[in-house]
Amino acid sequence: MILLDGKTLSQKILSELSQQIKYSGKKINLDIILVGNDQFSLKYVSLKQQQASEVGISGQLHHLSAETTESEIINLINKLNTDQNVTGFFVQLPLPPNIHKNIVLNNISPQKDADGLVQNSGVTPAVVRGIVKLLDEYKLSFVDKKIVIINDSQLIGQPLKKIFENRHWLVTICNEFTQNLGEITKQADLLISATGVKNLINSDMVKDGVVAVDVATGDINFDSVSKTASYITPTVGGVGPMTVASLLQNTFDLAVGK
């Protein structure tokens, strides 16, 4: 079993990105909109700010109360869309339950969409870019093999499916309505799970030699599945660090017009 070490790879990416930013001579600002006080979000935003600063990206955190209205959030987004000093920005998810996520996100200009969540965005969703980069680093190819993605969202599942199918990989998408999930996952040569359901995937649901990618830090029971997998992400230090690195790469790409 080989660990898909996103932490080490992300550090390599950030080191290279720091040099690219330095040589570009551009002043790059990444703003963040955070609504409420979700503890995971607070920690994740703090990490993103720290790593942005380390590579030479500045920016402002707009920390709004959980009582902030949808229209107030959209007004802030519209302001950032037109602020020439802001290279890009993103809305930290999840949002409070009274806020319609898609309505909010769809107001972000594609030219400012650092997370890659808007239709016609100029960049790939950060989490998707991170997953693909991690697989490519280990030279993993799945031509004519079976890929199962447990997530059908526009953030993860659908864009991953598009990228993989362009590589002629065979993709099956699953969601909460999928029947006989274990029978489907047992056929997967590459299994990617992003549901937030802890220990959803155990060793009796995967085939020998599976490549297992846990996007939600706990979907895949590491202790169980690692005994069967050929490659597997650690519960912490896999996709998470790659997502942050990809977010900062996206911001640089917006700055230089890639």
MARMIBA-330175 format. One record per residue (C-alpha): residue in three letters; z negated, x negated, y negated. Coordinates in steps of 0.1 Angstrom, whole numbers, plus 2048, in hexadecimal, padded with zeros to 3 digits. Each point is the difference from the previous one (the first is absolute). Layout:
// MARMIBA-330175
ALAZXY ...
//
This chain:
// MARMIBA-330175
MET800800800 ILE80A7F37DE LEU7F080C7DF LEU81880C7E5 ASP7EC7ED7E5 GLY8088127DF LYS7E47EE7EE THR80F7DD805 LEU82480C7F9 SER7F68127E1 GLN7F07E17F2 LYS8207ED806 ILE81481B7EE LEU7E88017E3 SER8017DA7FC GLU8268017FE LEU7FF81E7E9 SER7E97EE7E8 GLN81A7E47FD GLN81C8197FA ILE7ED8117E5 LYS7F77DF7F0 TYR8247F4800 SER80D8217F4 GLY7ED7FD7DF LYS7FC8267FF LYS7E08127F6 ILE7FA81981B ASN7E881D7FD LEU7F681881D ASP7EC81E7F5 ILE7EB815818 ILE7F68247FE LEU7E1808814 VAL7F2823800 GLY7DC80580D ASN7E87E9811 ASP80B7FE824 GLN7EE7E180D PHE81D7F4815 SER8188047E2 LEU7E87EE7E9 LYS7FF7E2817 TYR825800807 VAL8098027DB SER7E87E37F9 LEU8117EB81A LYS8238097F2 GLN7F47F67DD GLN7F17DF80C GLN81F7F6813 ALA81780B7E3 SER7EC7E97E9 GLU8027E3818 VAL826801801 GLY8048047DA ILE8038267FD SER7EB8117E5 GLY7FB8257FB GLN7E881C7F7 LEU7EB817816 HIS8008247F5 HIS7E180E812 LEU7FF8257FB SER7E481880A ALA80481781F GLU80181D7E7 THR81F7F47EF THR81B81A801 GLU8237FC80F SER8108047DD GLU7EA7E47F2 ILE80B7E981C ILE8248097FA ASN7FC7F97DB LEU7F37DE808 ILE81D7F9818 ASN81980A7E5 LYS7EF7E87E8 LEU8027E4818 ASN825808809 THR8097F97DC ASP7E97E37F9 GLN8167E17FE ASN7E17EA806 VAL7FB80F822 THR8167F181B GLY7F681981B PHE7E281580A PHE7F481581D VAL7E881C807 GLN7E57F7819 LEU7FE81981D PRO7F081680B LEU7FD8167E2 PRO7E581B7FD PRO809820814 ASN8068147E0 ILE81D7E97F7 HIS82380580E LYS8097DD80B ASN826805802 ILE8028117DE VAL7ED7E27F1 LEU8147E5811 ASN8218107F8 ASN7F97FB7DB ILE8017DA804 SER8207F07F4 PRO8137EE81C GLN8027E27E9 LYS7DA7FE7FE ASP7F880A824 ALA7EE7E180E ASP7F481281F GLY82480C809 LEU7F6825805 VAL8188117E9 GLN82280C80A ASN81B7E77F5 SER7E57E67FA GLY80E7DD7FC VAL7E77F2819 THR7F6806824 PRO7DE811805 ALA7E77E4801 VAL7F0809821 VAL823802810 ARG80B7DF7F1 GLY7E07F080E ILE80580E823 VAL8247F4802 LYS7F87DE7F2 LEU7E47FC81A LEU81780881D ASP81B7E97F3 GLU7E87E37FC TYR7F9802825 LYS826804807 LEU7FB821812 SER81F814806 PHE803821811 VAL825806805 ASP80681A81B LYS7DA803804 LYS7E981E7F8 ILE7ED8027E0 VAL7E581B7FB ILE7F28067DD ILE7E28177FD ASN80580B7DC ASP81C8157F1 SER7F97FB7DB GLN8187F57E5 LEU7E77E37FA ILE8017F0822 GLY81181281D GLN82180B7F1 PRO8097E07ED LEU7F67EB81F LYS817815815 LYS81D7FB7E9 ILE7FB7DA7FF PHE7FC7FE826 GLU81E816807 ASN8157EA7E9 ARG7F77E4818 HIS80B81681E TRP7DD80580C LEU7F8821812 VAL7E58137EC THR7EA81E809 ILE7EA80F7E5 CYS7E081280A ASN7E78147EB GLU7E2816804 PHE81581B811 THR80F7E981B GLN7F980C823 ASN7F77E881C LEU7FC7E37E8 GLY7F47E881B GLU81F805815 ILE8167F77E2 THR7EB7E17F5 LYS8017F3824 GLN8257FB7FC ALA7FE7EC7E0 ASP8097DB7FF LEU7F48017DC LEU7E48187F6 ILE7F78057DC SER7E38187F8 ALA7F680B7DD THR7EB820803 GLY7DD7F77F6 VAL7F380E821 LYS7E87E580E ASN8087F4823 LEU81D818804 ILE8127E7816 ASN7EF7F181F SER80E7EA81C ASP80881E816 MET81980B7E5 VAL8157E07FF LYS8167EC817 ASP7FB7DC80A GLY80D7E87E6 VAL8018197E3 VAL8017F37DD ALA7E58147EE VAL7FD8047DA ASP7E28117F2 VAL80780B7DC ALA7E08147FB THR7E67E780A GLY7F281181E ASP81C81780F ILE8057E781D ASN7E17F8815 PHE8037DA7FD ASP7E87F781C SER812817818 VAL8257FB7F6 SER7FE7DA7FB LYS7FC7FC825 THR82280F806 ALA8147F77E0 SER8167E27FC TYR7FB8017DA ILE7E78147ED THR7F38027DC PRO7DB7FA7FB THR7ED81F7F4 VAL7FA7ED7E0 GLY8177E57F3 GLY82180E80D VAL8148187EC GLY7E78047E3 PRO8047DD7F1 MET826802805 THR8018217EC VAL7EE7F07E3 ALA8177E1801 SER81F818801 LEU7F38147E3 LEU7FF7E07EB GLN8227F680D ASN80D8227F5 THR7F27FB7DE PHE8117DF7FC ASP82180F80C LEU7FC81B7E5 ALA7FB7E57E6 VAL81F7EC809 GLY81681E808 LYS8067F9825 
//
